[in-house]
């Protein structure tokens, strides 16, 4: 993402680079190359064994292979769809599309979150000093802390403050990326149903119920508006790479104890940098609070009960009960305890200069419950520069090949090359390089309401200059990465 503010006090603008559609080799993706190689070997074997006549008899097979390589559906070739479809079919054959929580009397692993799919091994642990909790992923080798953040309404800020906040957030990401110990940073912003308990609590503490006119009016307003409210919550998850930070972890005592010591330093760095970008981080979540955030993603209706049970106003849940009771996966959606969900991938970001608040209409779509997840994955300077050189060489080679064949230049290549050069200049100037992945989950109480909400979100996405693509046959895994603050890849 590029940001620009040519004049002091002017409105800052942002622009995202062009997303390359180049494949691994000759414009083909890995599944396409594998299919081409297998087809070529098969054709060679047929020619050697049965000759040209035998090869001609298998023309329908060759045509089917060519169609799988070059025909596209929803932006992907049929060969690219094949692994996704096969994986979904295998999971359906094995009965893995339905996940149920079964009561057990066997000893349970302490802190295990009991989540479906590849997140089944995640568990929450508490720092030795009890200051905060974190999610330990033994397979990815990460330790993830979560903090709830708030800020003033960005759209109401003056241009100078907006510019300062955008620059501050960029410096925050750069400071975390340069440590070399962060695996991922996830920003999650969601709307949740509200029972009105927080509003009533505030009114009971600060309001005057005995006021002759305002008292009854406010009381009626809270009783009517409370259940219909949809407050916004924002979380930031920092995933510490335990392998990259091994030296510091060993110096701090090793194991999870050393991991928490290094993670505590990173959380302090984030707190200081976030305040400079207009954010107001609260205390980092404890293990039970992380479990509550996960629980309300699967079961939104339980958030009212958790609010009422919590004396501190911060919902808490038993980690063993954080996962869903039931999860039913379909091709284009999942059904959990009390909601239906559909997850989209943000395929393209605005490719023209626009304001930093371009997502405002999407985030504040009326009557829609949704979760937006932005995951930043830092890249090392050396690997980023090598990637830049490789992409530059690919663009130049493609242009030379078209010139040799007498074909017309591609403007898409010119734009991509300009973006690559801009990225190289930023890396040389010392900026951090991150890979951004955007996921959007839409939730509703029924299938009909989910269809209407998805239609409203897709319309808002067009106005926000972004392209959404439903993650067909990948909904369960996509929901875990999009709706839960786990900073997963």
C-alpha positions in Angstrom: 0.0 0.0 0.0 1.3 3.4 -0.9 0.3 6.6 1.0 0.9 10.1 -0.1 0.4 13.5 1.4 1.9 16.1 -1.0 1.0 19.2 1.0 0.9 19.7 4.8 -2.6 19.6 6.1 -4.0 18.2 2.8 -6.1 15.1 2.7 -3.9 12.0 2.7 -4.6 9.4 0.0 -3.8 5.7 -0.3 -3.2 3.4 -3.3 -2.7 -0.3 -3.4 -0.4 -2.0 -5.8 -1.6 -4.1 -8.7 -2.2 -7.8 -7.8 -0.1 -9.9 -10.1 -1.7 -12.8 -11.9 1.5 -14.3 -13.1 1.9 -18.0 -12.4 4.9 -20.0 -11.4 6.2 -20.6 -15.0 4.9 -19.4 -18.4 1.9 -17.8 -16.6 0.7 -21.2 -15.3 0.1 -21.9 -11.6 1.4 -25.0 -9.8 -1.7 -27.2 -10.4 -1.7 -26.2 -14.1 1.9 -27.1 -14.5 1.4 -30.4 -12.7 -1.5 -31.2 -15.1 0.4 -30.2 -18.1 3.4 -32.3 -17.1 1.3 -35.4 -16.3 -0.6 -35.0 -19.6 2.7 -34.6 -21.5 4.1 -37.8 -20.0 0.9 -39.7 -20.7 0.9 -38.5 -24.3 4.5 -39.6 -24.7 3.7 -43.0 -23.2 0.8 -43.5 -25.5 2.9 -42.5 -28.6 5.6 -45.0 -27.6 3.2 -47.8 -27.0 0.3 -47.3 -29.5 1.7 -44.7 -31.9 -0.2 -41.8 -33.4 -3.3 -43.8 -33.9 -3.6 -44.6 -30.2 -3.0 -40.9 -29.4 -5.8 -39.8 -31.8 -8.2 -42.2 -30.1 -7.6 -40.3 -26.8 -8.4 -36.8 -28.3 -11.3 -36.3 -25.8 -8.9 -36.9 -22.9 -6.4 -34.3 -24.3 -9.2 -31.8 -24.9 -10.4 -32.3 -21.3 -6.9 -31.7 -20.0 -6.5 -28.5 -22.1 -9.9 -27.3 -20.8 -8.9 -27.9 -17.2 -5.7 -25.9 -17.8 -7.1 -22.9 -19.7 -10.9 -22.7 -18.8 -11.5 -20.4 -15.9 -14.4 -20.3 -13.3 -14.6 -17.3 -10.9 -11.1 -16.2 -11.8 -9.5 -19.6 -11.3 -8.7 -22.3 -13.8 -10.4 -25.7 -13.4 -7.0 -27.2 -12.5 -6.7 -24.7 -9.6 -10.2 -25.7 -8.4 -9.3 -29.4 -8.5 -7.3 -29.6 -5.2 -10.0 -27.6 -3.4 -12.9 -29.7 -4.7 -11.0 -33.0 -4.0 -10.2 -31.9 -0.4 -13.9 -30.9 0.2 -15.1 -34.2 -1.3 -12.8 -36.2 0.9 -13.9 -34.4 4.0 -17.5 -34.9 3.0 -16.9 -38.7 2.4 -15.2 -38.9 5.8 -18.1 -37.1 7.5 -15.9 -34.1 8.5 -18.4 -31.4 7.3 -20.3 -31.8 10.6 -18.5 -31.1 13.8 -20.2 -31.8 17.2 -19.0 -31.3 20.7 -19.3 -34.5 22.6 -19.3 -34.6 26.4 -16.4 -36.5 27.8 -15.4 -37.8 31.2 -11.7 -38.2 30.2 -9.1 -35.8 31.5 -8.9 -32.7 29.3 -5.7 -30.8 28.4 -5.7 -27.6 30.4 -6.5 -24.5 28.3 -7.5 -26.5 25.2 -9.9 -24.4 23.1 -11.7 -27.4 21.5 -12.0 -25.8 18.1 -12.9 -27.6 14.8 -10.5 -28.3 11.9 -6.8 -27.4 11.9 -7.3 -25.2 15.0 -8.0 -28.2 17.2 -4.6 -28.1 18.9 -4.7 -24.5 20.0 -4.7 -23.7 23.7 -4.7 -20.6 25.8 -2.0 -20.1 28.5 -1.5 -17.3 31.1 1.7 -15.4 31.5 3.7 -16.3 34.7 2.9 -12.8 36.2 -0.8 -13.2 35.3 -0.8 -9.9 33.3 -2.3 -11.4 30.1 -3.0 -14.6 28.2 -2.0 -15.9 24.8 -2.9 -18.6 22.3 -0.2 -21.2 21.8 -0.1 -22.9 18.4 2.3 -25.9 18.6 2.1 -26.6 14.8 2.8 -23.1 13.6 5.2 -22.4 16.5 3.5 -19.1 17.5 2.3 -17.5 20.7 -0.5 -14.9 20.1 -1.6 -12.1 22.4 -4.8 -10.2 21.8 -5.7 -6.6 22.8 -9.0 -4.7 22.4 -8.5 -1.3 20.9 -10.7 1.8 20.4 -10.3 5.2 18.8 -12.2 8.3 17.9 -14.4 8.1 14.7 -11.9 8.4 11.9 -14.4 10.1 9.5 -14.9 12.9 12.0 -11.2 13.8 12.3 -9.7 16.7 10.4 -7.4 15.9 7.4 -4.2 16.7 9.4 -5.1 14.2 12.2 -6.1 11.6 9.7 -2.8 11.9 8.0 -1.0 11.7 11.3 -2.9 8.6 12.3 -2.3 6.8 9.0 1.4 7.6 9.2 1.5 6.5 12.8 -0.1 3.1 12.0 2.4 2.6 9.3 5.2 3.3 11.7 3.6 0.8 14.2 3.6 -2.0 11.6 7.2 -1.1 10.6 8.4 -1.2 14.2 6.9 -4.6 14.8 8.1 -6.0 11.4 11.7 -4.8 12.0 12.0 -6.9 15.2 12.1 -10.0 13.0 10.2 -11.9 15.7 6.6 -11.2 14.6 5.0 -14.0 12.5 1.8 -12.0 11.8 -0.3 -9.0 13.0 -4.0 -9.3 12.7 -6.5 -6.5 12.9 -10.1 -7.7 13.5 -13.1 -5.4 13.5 -16.6 -6.8 14.1 -20.1 -6.0 15.0 -21.9 -8.1 17.7 -25.5 -8.2 18.9 -26.0 -6.3 22.1 -28.5 -6.9 24.9 -28.2 -3.3 26.0 -26.6 -4.4 29.3 -23.7 -2.0 28.8 -26.0 0.9 28.1 -28.1 0.1 31.1 -25.0 -0.2 33.2 -23.7 3.2 32.1 -27.2 4.8 32.7 -27.4 3.3 36.2 -23.9 4.7 37.0 -24.1 8.1 35.4 -27.8 8.8 34.7 -30.5 10.3 36.9 -33.6 8.1 36.8 -35.5 10.5 39.0 -35.4 13.3 36.5 -39.1 14.2 35.8 -38.9 14.4 32.0 -35.6 12.9 30.8 -35.7 9.9 33.1 -38.7 8.1 31.6 -37.6 9.0 28.1 -34.1 7.6 28.5 -35.5 4.5 30.2 -37.9 3.8 27.3 -35.2 4.5 24.7 -32.8 2.0 26.4 -35.4 -0.7 26.5 -36.3 -0.2 22.8 -32.8 0.5 21.4 -30.7 -1.8 23.5 -31.5 -5.2 21.9 -31.3 -3.7 18.4 -27.9 -2.2 19.0 -24.8 -3.5 17.1 -21.7 -2.2 18.8 -18.3 -2.3 17.0 -15.4 -4.1 18.6 -11.8 -4.0 17.4 -9.0 -6.3 18.3 -5.3 -6.6 17.4 -3.5 -10.0 17.6 0.3 -10.2 17.7 1.7 -13.6 16.8 5.2 -14.2 18.1 7.3 -16.5 16.0 8.8 -18.9 18.6 11.5 -20.1 16.2 12.7 -16.7 15.0 12.8 -15.5 18.6 14.5 -18.6 20.0 17.7 -16.9 21.2 15.8 -14.3 23.2 13.4 -16.9 24.5 16.3 -19.0 25.7 17.9 -16.0 27.4 14.6 -15.4 29.2 14.3 -18.9 30.6 13.1 -20.9 27.6 9.8 -22.6 26.9 6.5 -20.7 27.2 8.0 -18.7 30.2 10.6 -17.2 27.9 8.1 -16.8 25.1 5.8 -14.8 27.4 8.8 -12.6 28.4 9.6 -11.7 24.8 5.9 -11.3 24.0 5.5 -8.9 26.9 8.2 -6.7 25.4 6.4 -6.7 22.0 3.1 -5.8 23.6 4.7 -2.8 25.3 6.2 -1.7 22.0 2.8 -2.0 20.4 1.1 0.0 23.1 3.4 2.9 22.8 3.3 3.0 19.0 -0.5 2.5 18.8 -1.1 5.5 21.0 0.9 7.6 18.6 -1.4 6.5 15.8 -4.6 7.6 17.5 -5.5 4.2 19.0 -6.4 3.5 22.6 -5.4 0.0 23.5 -6.9 -1.5 26.7 -5.3 -4.2 28.9 -4.3 -7.3 27.0 -6.9 -10.0 27.2 -6.6 -12.8 29.7 -7.1 -16.4 28.7 -10.8 -16.4 29.7 -11.4 -13.2 27.8 -9.8 -14.6 24.6 -12.1 -17.6 25.0 -15.1 -15.3 25.3 -14.2 -13.5 22.0 -13.9 -16.9 20.3 -17.2 -18.1 21.8 -19.2 -15.1 20.7 -17.9 -15.5 17.1 -19.5 -19.0 16.9 -22.5 -18.2 19.1 -23.3 -14.4 18.8 -26.5 -14.7 20.9 -24.5 -15.8 23.9 -22.8 -12.4 24.1 -25.8 -11.0 26.0 -25.5 -13.6 28.7 -21.7 -13.2 29.0 -22.2 -9.4 29.4 -24.7 -10.0 32.2 -22.6 -12.6 34.0 -19.5 -10.4 33.9 -19.2 -8.1 36.9 -16.3 -6.2 35.3 -18.0 -5.5 32.0 -15.5 -7.7 30.1 -17.0 -11.0 29.1 -15.2 -14.2 30.1 -15.7 -17.8 29.2 -14.2 -21.2 30.0 -11.6 -22.1 27.4 -13.1 -25.6 27.2 -16.4 -24.1 26.1 -14.9 -21.6 23.6 -15.6 -23.7 20.5 -19.0 -24.3 18.9 -21.4 -27.0 20.0 -22.2 -27.7 16.3 -20.7 -26.6 13.0 -22.2 -27.7 9.7 -20.2 -26.8 6.6 -21.7 -26.3 3.2 -20.1 -25.2 -0.1 -20.7 -21.5 0.4 -21.5 -21.0 4.1 -21.3 -22.6 7.6 -23.9 -22.9 10.3 -22.8 -22.7 13.9 -24.6 -22.6 17.2 -26.8 -19.5 16.7 -25.8 -18.0 13.3 -25.1 -18.6 9.7 -21.8 -17.3 8.2 -20.3 -16.7 4.8 -16.7 -15.7 4.3 -15.2 -13.7 1.4 -11.7 -13.0 0.4 -10.8 -9.4 -0.6 -9.2 -10.2 -3.9 -8.4 -6.7 -5.1 -7.9 -3.4 -3.2 -8.4 0.1 -4.6 -6.0 0.6 -7.5 -6.6 4.3 -7.7 -5.8 7.0 -5.1 -8.6 7.1 -2.5 -9.0 8.3 1.1 -7.9 6.1 4.0 -11.5 5.8 5.0 -12.6 4.0 1.9 -13.9 1.1 3.9 -16.3 3.3 5.9 -19.4 2.4 3.8 -18.5 -1.3 4.0 -18.0 -1.3 7.8 -21.1 0.6 8.6 -23.6 -1.1 6.3 -26.9 -0.8 8.0 -28.5 -4.0 9.5 -25.5 -6.3 8.6 -23.4 -8.2 11.2 -19.9 -8.8 9.8 -16.3 -9.3 10.8 -13.4 -7.8 8.9 -9.9 -9.3 9.3 -6.7 -7.8 8.0 -3.6 -10.0 8.5 -0.2 -8.5 8.0 2.7 -10.9 7.5 6.2 -9.3 7.7 8.8 -10.3 5.2 12.6 -10.1 5.7 14.5 -7.4 3.8 16.7 -9.9 1.9 13.8 -12.1 0.8 11.7 -9.1 -0.2 14.5 -7.7 -2.4 14.9 -11.1 -4.0 11.2 -11.3 -4.7 11.3 -7.8 -6.3 14.2 -8.8 -8.5 12.5 -12.0 -9.6 9.3 -10.2 -10.5 11.2 -7.5 -12.4 13.0 -10.1 -14.4 9.7 -11.9 -15.1 8.0 -8.7 -16.4 11.0 -7.7 -18.5 11.3 -11.3 -20.0 7.6 -11.3 -20.9 7.8 -7.9 -22.5 10.9 -9.0 -24.6 9.1 -12.2 -25.7 6.1 -10.2 -26.9 8.4 -7.8 -28.7 10.1 -10.7 -30.4 6.7 -12.1 -31.6 5.6 -8.6 -32.7 2.7 -8.5 -30.2 1.3 -5.3 -28.7 2.7 -4.1 -25.3 0.5 -4.8 -22.3 -0.5 -1.8 -20.2 -1.1 -4.2 -17.3 2.5 -5.1 -17.3 3.5 -1.5 -17.3 1.4 -0.8 -14.2 2.8 -3.9 -12.5 6.4 -2.9 -13.3 5.8 0.6 -11.9 4.4 -0.9 -8.7 7.4 -3.2 -8.4 9.8 -0.3 -8.8 7.9 1.7 -6.2 8.1 -1.3 -3.8 11.9 -1.6 -4.4 12.4 2.1 -3.7 10.5 1.8 -0.4 12.5 -1.2 0.6 15.8 0.6 -0.1 14.5 3.6 1.9 14.1 1.3 4.9 10.3 0.6 4.9 9.1 -2.7 6.2 7.5 -5.2 3.7 4.3 -6.9 4.7 1.9 -9.2 2.8 -1.7 -8.2 3.4 -4.6 -10.6 3.4 -8.2 -9.4 3.9 -11.1 -11.6 4.8 -14.7 -10.6 5.5 -17.3 -12.8 7.3 -21.0 -12.0 7.1 -23.3 -13.4 9.8 -27.0 -13.7 10.1 -29.7 -15.6 12.0 -31.0 -17.6 9.0 -30.1 -18.5 5.4 -32.5 -15.9 4.0 -31.1 -13.1 6.1 -27.6 -14.2 5.2 -28.4 -14.0 1.5 -29.7 -10.5 2.0 -26.8 -9.4 4.1 -24.3 -10.8 1.6 -26.0 -8.9 -1.2 -25.8 -5.7 0.8 -22.1 -6.3 1.6 -21.3 -7.0 -2.1 -23.0 -3.7 -3.1 -21.0 -1.8 -0.4 -17.8 -3.4 -1.6 -18.3 -2.0 -5.1 -18.7 1.5 -3.6 -15.5 0.9 -1.5 -13.5 -0.1 -4.7 -12.7 -3.6 -3.5 -13.4 -6.9 -5.1 -14.9 -9.7 -2.9 -14.7 -13.4 -3.8 -16.6 -16.1 -1.9 -14.3 -18.8 -0.6 -16.3 -21.7 -2.0 -15.7 -25.1 -0.5 -13.3 -23.5 2.0 -15.8 -21.9 4.4 -14.9 -23.7 7.7 -11.2 -23.0 7.5 -11.8 -19.5 6.2 -14.1 -18.7 9.1 -11.5 -19.7 11.6 -9.0 -17.3 10.0 -11.4 -14.5 9.4 -13.6 -14.4 12.5 -11.3 -15.4 15.3 -8.4 -13.2 16.6 -5.8 -15.9 16.2 -3.5 -14.4 13.6 -3.4 -17.6 11.6 -1.8 -17.9 8.2 
